[in-house]
Amino acid sequence: MRILAVDTSTMSGGLALLDDENLTAEWTLRSGNTHNRRLLKSIDSLIREAGWDLETIDAFAVASGPGSFTGLRIGMATMKVLAWVRGKAYASICSLDALALPFCFSMNPICALLDARKGEVYCALYRPDGKGGLGIEIQHSAMTPSRLAESLINKVSQPVIFCGDGWTTYHNTLRRKLGELVLEPPAFFHLIRAASIGELARRRFVKGESDDPRSSSPLYLRPSEAEINYPHLAKKSSEKPQII
């Protein structure tokens, strides 16, 4: 099965091509430009460089969040349309799950963090099962770094691996509160890899699982600015069917 996987949930966008379990190509770029200015062009370029053709891709996978509201909508809209019009398999994958996946054979718990702005992080705590899988011990949430630290102190008794731009933003607070419970990996582990999006999607496809591109929606974890500042408009908008 050939899979095209995309991540647009943070400023670091990424694409990956997987052929069954094998990674054929991967591209990552951290940029201040919005993803809509480069996503389709990058997809076309990567497919051509790999010697593939869009017609030969069997499935599409995308990061569904949490993350940048705008970035998520760009990535999901693109991949949903590609999957739907071609009648191909589609899967949306939690950004935090993908961020934690590179540590799936670790002996330590993993805390994936994304900067949620407004003094909060999107986070989840995982426990590797020793077989390449991840069990979840703190569900995907949005909270302050201080509250997260309190939750971890009550939850773990061994050092925790922290990864993601939420860690790089709030590491001083977390180090101060958690001390020796902190393990920090090298900087490149703080980026979400599109290859991880593709691998998690592949595992679902193998089990016969997929998502409906017509109804799949982003995992925001908290209300958008429109819902907070203009609740009457958000309510009216939610009453109409939308494809993002």
N, C-alpha and C positions, 0 to 999 in steps of 0.2 A: 504493500500500500504506500503510495506517494502522498505526503502530507505537506501542505504549505501552512506554516505557523507564523503568527504576527503578534507583536506586543507594542501597544501604543499607550500603555497606562501611566508612564512617567515621561520625563524629558528624554530618557534613553530609550529610543525606539529600536526594535529588532525584528529581523525576519529569519526564518530557518526553513530548510527543505530536508525532510526526512524520507528515506526509502526503507520502509519497515523500521527496524531498530537502528538503522545506520543513518548517521548525520551526513548529508551530502554537502550542504553549504549553510553558512550562518553569517549574518551581517548585523552589526550593532553600531549605533551612532548616538552620541549625546549632543544635542543641539538646542539652541533657544528657539529655533523655527518650529512652527506647529507642524504636526504630522501630515496634515492634508496637503502640504506643499511638496512632499517627497514620497509618500507611501506608494502610490500606484507606479510611479517611475522606478522606485527601488525594487518593487516586486518584479517588474518586467526585466530590470537589469540582472537581478539575482537568478531568475529562471533561465535567462539567456546564457549567463556565464556558466551555469551548471549543465547546459546542453539539454535542458528540459523544455517542454511546451506546456502551456496552461491546460491544454486539452488532456494531457496525460496525468494531471493531478487528480487523485482520488478523493481527497478530503481536505477540509479547511479548518484551522484551529485559531483561536484568538483569545487574548487575555480579556477577561470580562470585568476586571476590577477586584478590589478597590483601586483607586488611582485618580488621575486627572479626569474630571467629568468630560471635558472636551475631547481629550485624547481617546478615551474609551469609546465615545460615540463615533469618532472617525474610524478607528480600527474595526469596531464591531459592524458598522454600517457597510464597510468595504467587504469584509469577509462573509457577512450574511448574504449580500447580493451575489457574490461570486458562487457561493454554495447553492443558493436557491435557484438562480437562473440556469445552473448547470446540472441541477439535480444530484449534487454530491453530498457526502456526509459532512457534518458540521459539529464542532464542539466548542463551547466557551469554557475557559479555564480560569480559576481564581488566580489573580496575580501573586498573592501571598503564597499559595501552594507551589507555584512555579519558582518563586524566590527561594523557598526552602529546599527544593528538590536536590540541588547539588550536594547537600549534606546528608542524603538519605541513608548512607552507610556509616554515619557517625555513631559513636556510643553516647553522645551528649544530646540533650534536648536542644531544639532550634527555635529561636524567636525571630520571625520575619516581621520587619517593620517598614512601612512606607510613610513618608511625611504627608500628613493629612492637612497641614496648615492649621492656622488658628490655635497653635499650641497643642495639637493632638497628633497621634499616630494611628494608622491602620495597622493592626497587629493580629498575630495568631501564634500559639505555641504548639510545636510538634514534637512527637517522640518517635524516632526511627524504630522500625520493627526488626532490624537486622537482616531484612530480605529485600531492601530497596524501596520499601514502602514507608509511609509516614502516617502515624496516628495523631489525631488532634486532641490536645489537652486544654487549650484555651481557644474557644471559637473565634472566628473572624470578628473583630470588634474595632470600634473607634474610641480611643480614650486618651487621657493625658499620660505623658511618660511617667509621672509620679504614681499615678494609679496603676499603671502597668507594673512598675517596680514592686509595689505592694502586693499585687496579685502573684508575681513570680516568687517573692519571698515566702509566701504561704503555700506555693505549689511545688517548688523544686528544692532539691538538696545537693545538687551537683552543678558545676559550671554550665552556663547556657551559651550557645553560639548565637550571636546577634548578627543579622544581615539586613541590608536594605538602606535606602536613603533616609529612612526614619532614624536609623542608628547613627548615621553620620551627622544628622542634624541635632540629635538630642543625646549624644554619647556622654557628654559631661554630666548631665543629670542622672543618667542611668548608672554610670560608673560610681558616682558619689553615693547613690543609694544601694547599689548591689555589690560593690567591691569585688571580692574574689569570685563571685558568681558569674563574672563576665568573661567570655571568650570572644575575641574579635578576629575574624578572618582577614586575609589580604583584601585590598580595595576592590579588585575586580569581582569579588563575590557579592558586592552590594548592588550589582546590576541584575535585573531580571533577564534571563536568557530566553530567547525565542525557542531555542532547542528544547528547553524544559517545558514550554507550552506545548510543543509538538509531541514530546514524549508522554506527557500526561494525557493528551488527547488520544495518542495511539493506544495507550492502555485501556481507555474507555472503548475505543472502536473495536479492539480485540474481544472485549466482553459483549459486544453487540449494543453498546450504549452510544447515544448521540443526543444532540439538542436540535430543536426545530428552529431554523433560522428565522422563521416568520414571527416567533414569539419570544425568542431569547432576548434577555435584557441585562443591562449592566448591574454589577454588584456594587452599589454606592456606599452602603453601610451608614450613611447619614444623609439628611435632606440636602438638596441642592440650594444654591443661593436664591433661585426663583421661588422655591417652596418656602424658604425662610422669610424672604422679604415681600413676596407677593403670593401669599397662600391662596387667594381667590383665583388668581390666574393659573397657578399650578393645578388646582382642583379642576378647573374648567378644561385644561389641556389634557389631564389624565382621563377624562371621560371620552376622549376620542381615540380610536385605534391609531397607533403610530408604528412605523418601521424606522428604526434608527440605522 
